Amino acid sequence: MRKRFLFALALITLVWGFPDFQDYAARAQEGGQTPLIIDSYAASVIRPGNSWRIYLHAKDNDGDMKQIVSELTQTGVGPYPTDFKNIKKNDSKEFAGYLYLRTPPENNFINTTTMNLKIFVSDHQGNKSEPVEFSMQFATGTAQELPAKWEKYARNSLGAILIDIRGGRRGSGMGGF
């Protein structure tokens, strides 16, 4: 009796899951559609210690976006390890929101440090969107301005870019940020 139940359960799972598998197999055979970053925005100047917000709107016609990939370089330091942010299944066809990168509160970044960030989106077939690139410098007394068209996405966090920015002084990092 137990074997029949397990067999029936396996059969039901296979039948319900089969249409999704066929769709995925068809996309994989075709190579799938390449994800597209429709629009993006990030402030070019922020205060040290503020989180830098990077706004993205991306779409993939076959709905299989997998990751947001972030590559950061810093003047005088070089590249940091790449950050991979998984995309929620509900957002795999289209999403709009912001990523954020925490920055150290040190004032010695002002006028001496430029952060360059390159972001692209990849899908399950390995297709990659064209990258978008941003540059940012630090300054006191400045607030990140947000264009009106991005205000509706200001509440949709896509997550943190988990890169530990090294401080302006040798050996100083963000210490647990």
C-alpha positions in Angstrom: 0.0 0.0 0.0 2.8 2.4 0.9 4.6 1.7 -2.4 1.5 2.5 -4.4 1.0 5.8 -2.5 4.6 6.8 -3.1 4.4 5.8 -6.8 1.1 7.8 -7.2 2.7 10.8 -5.5 5.8 10.7 -7.7 3.5 10.4 -10.8 1.4 13.4 -9.8 4.5 15.4 -9.2 6.0 14.4 -12.5 2.7 15.3 -14.4 2.3 18.7 -12.7 6.0 19.6 -13.2 6.3 18.4 -16.7 4.9 21.5 -18.5 7.4 23.7 -16.7 10.2 21.3 -17.6 9.1 21.3 -21.3 9.1 25.1 -21.3 12.5 25.3 -19.7 14.0 22.7 -22.1 12.6 24.6 -25.1 14.2 27.8 -23.9 17.5 26.1 -23.2 17.5 24.6 -26.7 16.9 28.0 -28.3 19.5 29.7 -26.1 16.8 31.9 -24.6 16.3 35.6 -24.7 19.0 37.9 -23.4 18.0 40.0 -20.3 17.8 43.7 -20.9 18.4 46.5 -18.4 15.8 49.0 -19.5 16.8 51.8 -17.3 19.2 52.6 -14.4 20.2 55.4 -12.2 22.7 56.1 -9.4 23.9 59.4 -7.8 27.4 60.4 -8.8 28.2 62.1 -5.4 27.3 60.9 -1.9 28.4 61.6 1.7 30.9 59.1 3.3 29.0 56.7 5.5 25.8 56.8 3.4 24.5 53.8 1.4 24.9 54.3 -2.3 21.6 53.4 -4.0 21.7 52.0 -7.5 18.3 51.8 -9.3 17.6 49.2 -11.9 14.7 48.2 -14.2 15.3 45.0 -16.1 13.3 42.6 -18.2 13.7 39.2 -19.8 11.1 38.1 -22.3 11.4 34.4 -21.4 11.3 35.1 -17.7 14.4 33.3 -16.5 16.6 36.0 -15.0 18.9 34.5 -12.4 21.3 37.0 -10.9 22.4 40.7 -10.7 26.2 40.8 -11.0 28.1 43.8 -9.5 31.7 44.6 -10.1 33.3 47.4 -8.1 36.7 49.1 -8.6 38.2 51.9 -6.4 40.9 54.3 -7.3 44.1 53.4 -5.6 42.8 50.0 -4.5 41.7 48.2 -7.6 38.9 45.7 -8.1 36.9 44.0 -5.4 35.5 40.5 -5.5 32.4 40.3 -7.7 29.0 40.3 -5.9 26.2 38.0 -7.1 22.6 38.8 -6.1 20.0 36.1 -6.8 16.8 37.3 -8.4 13.5 36.2 -6.7 11.4 33.8 -8.8 8.6 36.3 -8.9 11.0 38.9 -10.4 12.6 36.7 -13.0 10.6 38.2 -15.9 10.8 41.8 -14.8 11.9 43.9 -11.8 12.5 47.4 -10.8 14.1 48.6 -7.5 17.4 49.4 -6.0 20.6 47.8 -4.8 22.6 49.5 -2.1 26.2 49.6 -1.2 27.3 50.6 2.3 30.2 53.0 2.4 32.7 53.8 5.3 32.2 57.0 7.2 35.8 58.2 6.8 36.3 61.7 5.6 39.6 60.9 3.9 37.6 59.5 1.0 36.5 63.1 0.0 37.9 64.3 -3.3 40.4 61.4 -3.4 38.3 58.3 -4.1 36.2 57.3 -7.1 34.1 54.2 -7.1 33.3 52.6 -10.4 30.5 50.1 -10.5 29.5 47.8 -13.4 26.3 45.9 -13.2 24.7 43.3 -15.5 22.0 40.7 -15.3 22.4 37.0 -16.2 19.9 34.3 -16.8 19.7 30.5 -16.4 21.2 29.9 -19.9 24.2 32.1 -19.2 23.0 35.0 -21.3 24.1 38.4 -20.0 22.6 41.8 -20.4 24.7 44.7 -21.6 26.3 46.2 -18.6 25.5 49.6 -17.1 28.3 51.6 -15.4 28.3 54.2 -12.7 31.0 56.4 -11.1 30.7 57.9 -7.7 32.7 60.2 -5.5 32.4 61.3 -1.9 31.7 64.9 -0.7 30.4 66.4 2.5 27.1 68.2 2.6 25.6 66.4 -0.4 22.5 64.3 -0.4 21.7 61.7 -3.0 19.1 63.2 -5.3 16.5 60.9 -6.7 14.8 61.7 -10.0 11.0 61.7 -9.8 10.6 58.7 -12.2 12.5 56.5 -9.7 10.5 57.5 -6.6 7.9 54.7 -7.1 10.8 52.1 -6.8 12.4 53.7 -3.7 10.6 51.2 -1.5 11.6 48.1 -3.5 15.0 46.9 -2.2 16.7 44.3 -4.3 19.3 43.8 -1.6 22.7 44.8 -0.5 25.8 44.6 -2.6 28.0 42.7 -0.2 31.4 44.3 -0.8 33.6 45.5 2.1 35.0 48.8 0.9 38.5 49.4 2.2 39.1 52.7 4.0 41.3 55.5 2.7 44.0 54.6 5.3 46.1 51.5 4.8 44.5 48.6 6.7 41.3 50.3 7.5 38.2 48.6 6.3 34.6 48.9 7.2 35.0 46.5 10.2 31.8 44.4 9.9 29.7 46.6 7.7 
